[in-house]
């Protein structure tokens, strides 16, 4: 599989717009660990190998436990994730699979734990990685082999 186009060169304004969203996320209250969980789980669901690879590397560099990273896809079946992280992963799945909707149960639990502003920041983080995933999948971006 070859990357279809170098989208940053073909449409630099689009790349700049996406980079602006990343700058917004950098200013939110979300921790690096929380952002990485969102990015990895959404990328797994969307099948974006480029993003999965990149964000797992980032999580490892940030000091996250590799065993946890292996188990993100099975987060419901382990005790490796806190209650807050479980809610974040549930929001990630429900917003990524938006046709299933963000459930009232998940939303209300999130607002109770984090407050409305933080929940909106979570939702924006999920939206942004989903946009990146769609670019990566549509252009067939591939991780570099080591």
N, C-alpha and C positions, 0 to 999 in steps of 0.2 A: 504494500500500500504506500503510495507516495502522497505527500501533501499536495493538495490541489492548487493552492495559490499562496503566495506570501501576503496575507491580508494586510499586515502592517504597512507594507510598501504600496499595495494597490489602493488602499483606502485609509490613509493615515488619520484623517479626521474621525473615522469610526473608532480607530484604536485609541485616539486621544479621549474620546467620549467615555470609552470603557475605563481608561486609566483614571479619569475623573471620579468615576464611581468607586474605584479602589481607594482613591485619596479620601473620599467621604468615609468609607469603611474604616480607614486607619484612624479616624478621629472619633469613632464610636466607643462605647464602653465595652464592647466585646473583647475578650482576651484572645491572644494568639491561639491558645488551645481550642477555644470555642470556635473561632473562625476556621481552624484547620479541620475540626470535626465536621462542620457544615460543608466545607469544600470537598473533603474526601467522600462523605456519604452521598452528596448530590452527584458527584462525578461518577461514583460507582453505579448509581441508579441510571444515569444517562449514558454510561458506557464510554466515557471520555478517558482513554488511556493516558493521554498527554497530561491531563489535569490530575488524575489519580497519582501518577508518578511524581509530578511536581509537588503536590501538596503533602504526600507522604514523606518525601524528602524534607520539606519544610518543617513538618511536625517532628521528625527525628532530630533535625538540627536545633529545634526549639526545646528539645529534651523530653518529648513525649515518649512514653513506654511503647516499645515496638509490639509487645504482645497485645496491648490495647488497640493499636492500629490494625493488626491482623483481624481483630474481632469486631471492628466497627459495623460490618454488615450483619453481624449477629448480636447487636447490642442488647436486644431484649432478653437474650438467653445467657447473659453473663452478669457478674457483679463488678465489672471493671469500670463502670460509668456511674457517676453520681446522679442523684435525682435531677439536678439542674441539667446535666449533660443529656440525660434521657429525654427530657422535655425538648431540648435543643435538637436532638436527633429526630424526635417525632415531628417537630415543626419542619425540619429539613425535608423529611420524607413526604409529609402532607402537602407542602407548598410545591415541591418538585413534581409530585404526582397530582397536580392541581385539579384534575378532573374528579378526584376523590374528595377534594375540599379540605381546608384546614378545619378540623372538627372543633365543635364548641368545647369539648372536654379538654383537648390539648390547648386551645387558646386560653381558656379560663385558668387552667393550671399554670400556664406560662405567665399570664398577667399577675396571678397571685404570687408567683415566685419572683418575678423580675420587674413588674410594672409595665405600663403601656409603652413608654418611650423605648425601653430596652427590647420589648417584643417587636416593635416596628423596626429597630435596628437588626434584629434577628431575621425578620422577613426580608429586609433589604439585602442582607448578606446572602440569603438563599437565592434571591432573584438574580443577584450579580453573578454568582457562580453558575447558575443555570444559563445565563447569557453566554458566559465564557465557554461552558460545555457545548453549547449549540454551535458556537464558532469553531471550536476544536473538532467536533464530530463532522460538521458540514464541510470543513476544509481538510479533513483527514490528517490532522496534526498527530504526530507520533512522538513518543518519548525517545530520547537517544539511548541506544544500547550501551551498557557499560562493559 
